[in-house]
């Protein structure tokens, strides 16, 4: 699933920094940590798999990253120019992958041999918008994908189609309304409802 256009433009800053969600985790608000795991767990797992780790090892890396985040989240801030939450997570994840590689150095076959090590060495030290596989925009899209998967079942199929076609497909509301036998106002309302719920999910708000 790829995202572009107004959906990514309107949400990118919220997704890449996740300041509201982080603040709720720091405040120990109920459900905030679970929401964080749902949104960012698949992203961390994907990074570990891209580094050449096997399925179970990638899952273990995810747990190690979560433990480190839990221990350090109180000191997290975006005071450094250009810093992003996904970049912070990537730094932690890369270090955990490196630690795992070093622990397994004497048994590289468990990692897939030199191939996995080569793939790890190719990973960037930091996330960058210019890095197509690991850049902040890619991370934002993955987090948005996870959030949409979480909330999709909360909406009727017609509501979801109206949202998807206008927000993701960038179709004109009037055209979508004709196809779905709705009026344009109802299509716009459907988009608004899903977008509002998406923002709540990304920011970790109670619904």
ChimeraX commands (.cxc) that place a marker at each C-alpha (Angstrom):
marker #1 position 0.00,0.00,0.00 radius 0.5
marker #1 position 1.45,3.34,-1.06 radius 0.5
marker #1 position 0.24,6.73,0.11 radius 0.5
marker #1 position 0.67,10.07,-1.57 radius 0.5
marker #1 position -1.19,13.29,-2.24 radius 0.5
marker #1 position -3.35,15.04,0.37 radius 0.5
marker #1 position -3.50,12.10,2.77 radius 0.5
marker #1 position 0.27,12.01,3.25 radius 0.5
marker #1 position 0.60,15.80,3.13 radius 0.5
marker #1 position -1.96,16.38,5.86 radius 0.5
marker #1 position -0.70,13.65,8.17 radius 0.5
marker #1 position 3.05,13.38,7.58 radius 0.5
marker #1 position 4.27,15.68,10.35 radius 0.5
marker #1 position 2.00,14.00,12.92 radius 0.5
marker #1 position 3.13,10.52,11.90 radius 0.5
marker #1 position 6.84,11.21,11.71 radius 0.5
marker #1 position 7.05,12.85,15.14 radius 0.5
marker #1 position 4.06,11.32,16.98 radius 0.5
marker #1 position 4.49,13.94,19.69 radius 0.5
marker #1 position 0.96,13.48,21.06 radius 0.5
marker #1 position 1.33,9.73,21.33 radius 0.5
marker #1 position 4.75,10.03,22.94 radius 0.5
marker #1 position 3.38,12.51,25.46 radius 0.5
marker #1 position 0.62,10.06,26.37 radius 0.5
marker #1 position 3.12,7.25,26.83 radius 0.5
marker #1 position 5.22,9.48,29.04 radius 0.5
marker #1 position 2.10,10.30,31.06 radius 0.5
marker #1 position 1.32,6.56,31.39 radius 0.5
marker #1 position -2.12,7.04,29.88 radius 0.5
marker #1 position -4.12,3.81,29.52 radius 0.5
marker #1 position -3.87,2.26,26.08 radius 0.5
marker #1 position -1.09,4.53,24.82 radius 0.5
marker #1 position 1.63,1.88,24.97 radius 0.5
marker #1 position -0.57,-0.74,23.31 radius 0.5
marker #1 position -1.35,1.71,20.53 radius 0.5
marker #1 position 2.33,2.48,20.07 radius 0.5
marker #1 position 3.11,-1.24,19.71 radius 0.5
marker #1 position 0.32,-1.69,17.18 radius 0.5
marker #1 position 1.47,1.23,15.05 radius 0.5
marker #1 position 5.24,0.89,15.21 radius 0.5
marker #1 position 5.74,-2.84,15.86 radius 0.5
marker #1 position 5.32,-3.85,12.19 radius 0.5
marker #1 position 7.67,-1.03,11.12 radius 0.5
marker #1 position 10.43,-2.20,13.49 radius 0.5
marker #1 position 9.89,-5.82,12.47 radius 0.5
marker #1 position 10.16,-4.82,8.79 radius 0.5
marker #1 position 13.44,-3.02,9.42 radius 0.5
marker #1 position 14.88,-6.10,11.12 radius 0.5
marker #1 position 13.78,-8.35,8.27 radius 0.5
marker #1 position 15.33,-5.97,5.74 radius 0.5
marker #1 position 18.57,-6.33,7.66 radius 0.5
marker #1 position 18.54,-10.07,6.94 radius 0.5
marker #1 position 17.21,-11.43,10.22 radius 0.5
marker #1 position 14.95,-14.44,10.31 radius 0.5
marker #1 position 11.33,-14.14,11.42 radius 0.5
marker #1 position 11.79,-15.14,15.06 radius 0.5
marker #1 position 14.96,-13.06,15.42 radius 0.5
marker #1 position 13.22,-10.01,13.97 radius 0.5
marker #1 position 10.42,-10.47,16.49 radius 0.5
marker #1 position 12.98,-10.67,19.31 radius 0.5
marker #1 position 14.60,-7.45,18.08 radius 0.5
marker #1 position 11.19,-5.79,18.24 radius 0.5
marker #1 position 10.81,-6.77,21.89 radius 0.5
marker #1 position 14.27,-5.45,22.69 radius 0.5
marker #1 position 13.46,-2.16,20.99 radius 0.5
marker #1 position 10.21,-1.87,22.95 radius 0.5
marker #1 position 12.07,-2.42,26.22 radius 0.5
marker #1 position 14.60,0.28,25.32 radius 0.5
marker #1 position 11.87,2.71,24.28 radius 0.5
marker #1 position 10.02,2.09,27.55 radius 0.5
marker #1 position 13.21,2.84,29.49 radius 0.5
marker #1 position 14.16,5.95,27.51 radius 0.5
marker #1 position 10.90,7.51,26.38 radius 0.5
marker #1 position 10.79,9.92,29.33 radius 0.5
marker #1 position 13.96,11.57,28.07 radius 0.5
marker #1 position 12.88,11.65,24.41 radius 0.5
marker #1 position 12.53,15.07,22.80 radius 0.5
marker #1 position 12.62,16.70,19.39 radius 0.5
marker #1 position 14.93,19.51,20.44 radius 0.5
marker #1 position 17.57,18.48,17.88 radius 0.5
marker #1 position 16.91,20.16,14.51 radius 0.5
marker #1 position 15.64,17.67,11.94 radius 0.5
marker #1 position 14.98,14.97,14.54 radius 0.5
marker #1 position 12.01,12.65,14.03 radius 0.5
marker #1 position 10.44,9.96,16.16 radius 0.5
marker #1 position 10.93,7.38,13.41 radius 0.5
marker #1 position 14.59,8.39,13.22 radius 0.5
marker #1 position 14.95,7.85,16.97 radius 0.5
marker #1 position 13.33,4.43,16.67 radius 0.5
marker #1 position 15.57,3.54,13.73 radius 0.5
marker #1 position 18.71,4.41,15.70 radius 0.5
marker #1 position 17.61,2.14,18.55 radius 0.5
marker #1 position 16.65,-0.63,16.15 radius 0.5
marker #1 position 19.93,-0.47,14.25 radius 0.5
marker #1 position 21.89,-0.71,17.48 radius 0.5
marker #1 position 19.84,-3.73,18.57 radius 0.5
marker #1 position 20.42,-5.41,15.21 radius 0.5
marker #1 position 24.14,-4.70,15.53 radius 0.5
marker #1 position 24.20,-6.18,19.04 radius 0.5
marker #1 position 22.43,-9.27,17.73 radius 0.5
marker #1 position 24.91,-9.63,14.88 radius 0.5
marker #1 position 27.84,-9.45,17.28 radius 0.5
marker #1 position 26.29,-12.02,19.64 radius 0.5
marker #1 position 25.86,-14.39,16.72 radius 0.5
marker #1 position 29.26,-13.74,15.19 radius 0.5
marker #1 position 30.51,-17.22,16.07 radius 0.5
marker #1 position 27.47,-18.87,14.48 radius 0.5
marker #1 position 26.74,-16.77,11.35 radius 0.5
marker #1 position 24.75,-19.61,9.79 radius 0.5
marker #1 position 21.90,-18.69,12.14 radius 0.5
marker #1 position 21.74,-15.33,10.40 radius 0.5
marker #1 position 22.05,-16.62,6.89 radius 0.5
marker #1 position 25.83,-16.29,6.69 radius 0.5
marker #1 position 27.68,-13.34,5.24 radius 0.5
marker #1 position 24.61,-12.23,3.26 radius 0.5
marker #1 position 22.83,-11.03,6.38 radius 0.5
marker #1 position 25.95,-9.26,7.61 radius 0.5
marker #1 position 26.40,-7.57,4.25 radius 0.5
marker #1 position 22.79,-6.40,4.32 radius 0.5
marker #1 position 23.26,-4.99,7.81 radius 0.5
marker #1 position 26.37,-3.10,6.74 radius 0.5
marker #1 position 24.38,-1.50,3.92 radius 0.5
marker #1 position 21.81,-0.02,6.31 radius 0.5
marker #1 position 22.05,3.74,6.86 radius 0.5
marker #1 position 23.23,5.02,10.22 radius 0.5
marker #1 position 20.26,7.37,10.39 radius 0.5
marker #1 position 16.93,7.78,8.67 radius 0.5
marker #1 position 16.92,10.32,5.88 radius 0.5
marker #1 position 14.17,11.55,3.55 radius 0.5
marker #1 position 16.58,10.71,0.71 radius 0.5
marker #1 position 16.76,7.04,1.73 radius 0.5
marker #1 position 14.02,5.37,-0.30 radius 0.5
marker #1 position 13.76,2.21,1.80 radius 0.5
marker #1 position 14.32,3.62,5.27 radius 0.5
marker #1 position 13.51,7.32,4.94 radius 0.5
marker #1 position 11.07,9.19,7.16 radius 0.5
marker #1 position 8.42,9.36,4.45 radius 0.5
marker #1 position 8.57,5.59,4.02 radius 0.5
marker #1 position 8.29,5.13,7.78 radius 0.5
marker #1 position 5.34,7.51,7.89 radius 0.5
marker #1 position 3.56,5.55,5.19 radius 0.5
marker #1 position 4.10,2.28,7.04 radius 0.5
marker #1 position 2.73,3.70,10.28 radius 0.5
marker #1 position -0.28,5.10,8.45 radius 0.5
marker #1 position -0.87,1.70,6.86 radius 0.5
marker #1 position -0.85,0.09,10.31 radius 0.5
marker #1 position -3.24,2.69,11.70 radius 0.5
marker #1 position -5.67,2.23,8.82 radius 0.5
marker #1 position -5.62,-1.53,9.35 radius 0.5
marker #1 position -6.51,-0.99,13.00 radius 0.5
marker #1 position -9.49,1.29,12.38 radius 0.5
marker #1 position -10.91,-0.13,9.14 radius 0.5
marker #1 position -13.41,-2.48,10.78 radius 0.5
marker #1 position -14.95,0.42,12.68 radius 0.5
marker #1 position -16.58,1.76,9.51 radius 0.5
marker #1 position -19.24,0.54,7.13 radius 0.5
marker #1 position -17.88,-0.56,3.73 radius 0.5
marker #1 position -19.55,2.35,1.95 radius 0.5
marker #1 position -18.02,4.87,4.34 radius 0.5
marker #1 position -14.61,3.31,3.87 radius 0.5
marker #1 position -14.89,3.35,0.08 radius 0.5
marker #1 position -15.86,7.01,0.10 radius 0.5
marker #1 position -12.88,7.84,2.30 radius 0.5
marker #1 position -10.41,5.70,0.38 radius 0.5
marker #1 position -11.34,6.93,-3.05 radius 0.5
marker #1 position -11.24,10.61,-2.11 radius 0.5
marker #1 position -8.36,10.67,0.42 radius 0.5
marker #1 position -6.08,8.06,-1.14 radius 0.5
marker #1 position -7.32,7.83,-4.72 radius 0.5
marker #1 position -7.76,11.61,-4.93 radius 0.5
marker #1 position -11.04,11.19,-6.80 radius 0.5
marker #1 position -13.54,14.04,-6.93 radius 0.5
marker #1 position -16.25,13.74,-4.28 radius 0.5
marker #1 position -19.04,14.28,-6.80 radius 0.5
marker #1 position -17.79,11.43,-9.00 radius 0.5
marker #1 position -17.45,9.08,-6.04 radius 0.5
marker #1 position -20.92,10.07,-4.84 radius 0.5
marker #1 position -22.41,9.12,-8.21 radius 0.5
marker #1 position -20.66,5.73,-8.26 radius 0.5
marker #1 position -21.63,4.92,-4.67 radius 0.5
marker #1 position -25.16,6.36,-4.94 radius 0.5
marker #1 position -24.48,8.90,-2.22 radius 0.5
marker #1 position -24.60,12.65,-2.27 radius 0.5
marker #1 position -21.35,14.64,-2.33 radius 0.5
marker #1 position -21.92,15.97,1.19 radius 0.5
marker #1 position -22.17,12.40,2.53 radius 0.5
marker #1 position -18.93,11.47,0.78 radius 0.5
marker #1 position -17.13,14.44,2.32 radius 0.5
marker #1 position -18.57,13.58,5.73 radius 0.5
marker #1 position -17.37,9.98,5.37 radius 0.5
marker #1 position -13.87,11.18,4.55 radius 0.5
marker #1 position -13.92,13.56,7.51 radius 0.5
marker #1 position -15.04,10.83,9.92 radius 0.5
marker #1 position -12.29,8.42,8.90 radius 0.5
marker #1 position -9.61,11.13,8.84 radius 0.5
marker #1 position -10.62,12.28,12.33 radius 0.5
marker #1 position -10.47,8.70,13.61 radius 0.5
marker #1 position -7.12,8.19,11.89 radius 0.5
marker #1 position -5.69,11.24,13.59 radius 0.5
marker #1 position -6.97,9.98,16.95 radius 0.5
marker #1 position -5.27,6.64,16.38 radius 0.5
marker #1 position -1.99,8.20,15.33 radius 0.5
marker #1 position -1.95,10.61,18.26 radius 0.5
marker #1 position -2.97,7.97,20.78 radius 0.5
marker #1 position -6.18,9.68,21.88 radius 0.5
marker #1 position -8.93,7.82,23.70 radius 0.5
marker #1 position -12.01,7.34,21.49 radius 0.5
marker link #1:1,2 radius 0.2
marker link #1:2,3 radius 0.2
marker link #1:3,4 radius 0.2
marker link #1:4,5 radius 0.2
marker link #1:5,6 radius 0.2
marker link #1:6,7 radius 0.2
marker link #1:7,8 radius 0.2
marker link #1:8,9 radius 0.2
marker link #1:9,10 radius 0.2
marker link #1:10,11 radius 0.2
marker link #1:11,12 radius 0.2
marker link #1:12,13 radius 0.2
marker link #1:13,14 radius 0.2
marker link #1:14,15 radius 0.2
marker link #1:15,16 radius 0.2
marker link #1:16,17 radius 0.2
marker link #1:17,18 radius 0.2
marker link #1:18,19 radius 0.2
marker link #1:19,20 radius 0.2
marker link #1:20,21 radius 0.2
marker link #1:21,22 radius 0.2
marker link #1:22,23 radius 0.2
marker link #1:23,24 radius 0.2
marker link #1:24,25 radius 0.2
marker link #1:25,26 radius 0.2
marker link #1:26,27 radius 0.2
marker link #1:27,28 radius 0.2
marker link #1:28,29 radius 0.2
marker link #1:29,30 radius 0.2
marker link #1:30,31 radius 0.2
marker link #1:31,32 radius 0.2
marker link #1:32,33 radius 0.2
marker link #1:33,34 radius 0.2
marker link #1:34,35 radius 0.2
marker link #1:35,36 radius 0.2
marker link #1:36,37 radius 0.2
marker link #1:37,38 radius 0.2
marker link #1:38,39 radius 0.2
marker link #1:39,40 radius 0.2
marker link #1:40,41 radius 0.2
marker link #1:41,42 radius 0.2
marker link #1:42,43 radius 0.2
marker link #1:43,44 radius 0.2
marker link #1:44,45 radius 0.2
marker link #1:45,46 radius 0.2
marker link #1:46,47 radius 0.2
marker link #1:47,48 radius 0.2
marker link #1:48,49 radius 0.2
marker link #1:49,50 radius 0.2
marker link #1:50,51 radius 0.2
marker link #1:51,52 radius 0.2
marker link #1:52,53 radius 0.2
marker link #1:53,54 radius 0.2
marker link #1:54,55 radius 0.2
marker link #1:55,56 radius 0.2
marker link #1:56,57 radius 0.2
marker link #1:57,58 radius 0.2
marker link #1:58,59 radius 0.2
marker link #1:59,60 radius 0.2
marker link #1:60,61 radius 0.2
marker link #1:61,62 radius 0.2
marker link #1:62,63 radius 0.2
marker link #1:63,64 radius 0.2
marker link #1:64,65 radius 0.2
marker link #1:65,66 radius 0.2
marker link #1:66,67 radius 0.2
marker link #1:67,68 radius 0.2
marker link #1:68,69 radius 0.2
marker link #1:69,70 radius 0.2
marker link #1:70,71 radius 0.2
marker link #1:71,72 radius 0.2
marker link #1:72,73 radius 0.2
marker link #1:73,74 radius 0.2
marker link #1:74,75 radius 0.2
marker link #1:75,76 radius 0.2
marker link #1:76,77 radius 0.2
marker link #1:77,78 radius 0.2
marker link #1:78,79 radius 0.2
marker link #1:79,80 radius 0.2
marker link #1:80,81 radius 0.2
marker link #1:81,82 radius 0.2
marker link #1:82,83 radius 0.2
marker link #1:83,84 radius 0.2
marker link #1:84,85 radius 0.2
marker link #1:85,86 radius 0.2
marker link #1:86,87 radius 0.2
marker link #1:87,88 radius 0.2
marker link #1:88,89 radius 0.2
marker link #1:89,90 radius 0.2
marker link #1:90,91 radius 0.2
marker link #1:91,92 radius 0.2
marker link #1:92,93 radius 0.2
marker link #1:93,94 radius 0.2
marker link #1:94,95 radius 0.2
marker link #1:95,96 radius 0.2
marker link #1:96,97 radius 0.2
marker link #1:97,98 radius 0.2
marker link #1:98,99 radius 0.2
marker link #1:99,100 radius 0.2
marker link #1:100,101 radius 0.2
marker link #1:101,102 radius 0.2
marker link #1:102,103 radius 0.2
marker link #1:103,104 radius 0.2
marker link #1:104,105 radius 0.2
marker link #1:105,106 radius 0.2
marker link #1:106,107 radius 0.2
marker link #1:107,108 radius 0.2
marker link #1:108,109 radius 0.2
marker link #1:109,110 radius 0.2
marker link #1:110,111 radius 0.2
marker link #1:111,112 radius 0.2
marker link #1:112,113 radius 0.2
marker link #1:113,114 radius 0.2
marker link #1:114,115 radius 0.2
marker link #1:115,116 radius 0.2
marker link #1:116,117 radius 0.2
marker link #1:117,118 radius 0.2
marker link #1:118,119 radius 0.2
marker link #1:119,120 radius 0.2
marker link #1:120,121 radius 0.2
marker link #1:121,122 radius 0.2
marker link #1:122,123 radius 0.2
marker link #1:123,124 radius 0.2
marker link #1:124,125 radius 0.2
marker link #1:125,126 radius 0.2
marker link #1:126,127 radius 0.2
marker link #1:127,128 radius 0.2
marker link #1:128,129 radius 0.2
marker link #1:129,130 radius 0.2
marker link #1:130,131 radius 0.2
marker link #1:131,132 radius 0.2
marker link #1:132,133 radius 0.2
marker link #1:133,134 radius 0.2
marker link #1:134,135 radius 0.2
marker link #1:135,136 radius 0.2
marker link #1:136,137 radius 0.2
marker link #1:137,138 radius 0.2
marker link #1:138,139 radius 0.2
marker link #1:139,140 radius 0.2
marker link #1:140,141 radius 0.2
marker link #1:141,142 radius 0.2
marker link #1:142,143 radius 0.2
marker link #1:143,144 radius 0.2
marker link #1:144,145 radius 0.2
marker link #1:145,146 radius 0.2
marker link #1:146,147 radius 0.2
marker link #1:147,148 radius 0.2
marker link #1:148,149 radius 0.2
marker link #1:149,150 radius 0.2
marker link #1:150,151 radius 0.2
marker link #1:151,152 radius 0.2
marker link #1:152,153 radius 0.2
marker link #1:153,154 radius 0.2
marker link #1:154,155 radius 0.2
marker link #1:155,156 radius 0.2
marker link #1:156,157 radius 0.2
marker link #1:157,158 radius 0.2
marker link #1:158,159 radius 0.2
marker link #1:159,160 radius 0.2
marker link #1:160,161 radius 0.2
marker link #1:161,162 radius 0.2
marker link #1:162,163 radius 0.2
marker link #1:163,164 radius 0.2
marker link #1:164,165 radius 0.2
marker link #1:165,166 radius 0.2
marker link #1:166,167 radius 0.2
marker link #1:167,168 radius 0.2
marker link #1:168,169 radius 0.2
marker link #1:169,170 radius 0.2
marker link #1:170,171 radius 0.2
marker link #1:171,172 radius 0.2
marker link #1:172,173 radius 0.2
marker link #1:173,174 radius 0.2
marker link #1:174,175 radius 0.2
marker link #1:175,176 radius 0.2
marker link #1:176,177 radius 0.2
marker link #1:177,178 radius 0.2
marker link #1:178,179 radius 0.2
marker link #1:179,180 radius 0.2
marker link #1:180,181 radius 0.2
marker link #1:181,182 radius 0.2
marker link #1:182,183 radius 0.2
marker link #1:183,184 radius 0.2
marker link #1:184,185 radius 0.2
marker link #1:185,186 radius 0.2
marker link #1:186,187 radius 0.2
marker link #1:187,188 radius 0.2
marker link #1:188,189 radius 0.2
marker link #1:189,190 radius 0.2
marker link #1:190,191 radius 0.2
marker link #1:191,192 radius 0.2
marker link #1:192,193 radius 0.2
marker link #1:193,194 radius 0.2
marker link #1:194,195 radius 0.2
marker link #1:195,196 radius 0.2
marker link #1:196,197 radius 0.2
marker link #1:197,198 radius 0.2
marker link #1:198,199 radius 0.2
marker link #1:199,200 radius 0.2
marker link #1:200,201 radius 0.2
marker link #1:201,202 radius 0.2
marker link #1:202,203 radius 0.2
marker link #1:203,204 radius 0.2
marker link #1:204,205 radius 0.2
marker link #1:205,206 radius 0.2
marker link #1:206,207 radius 0.2
view
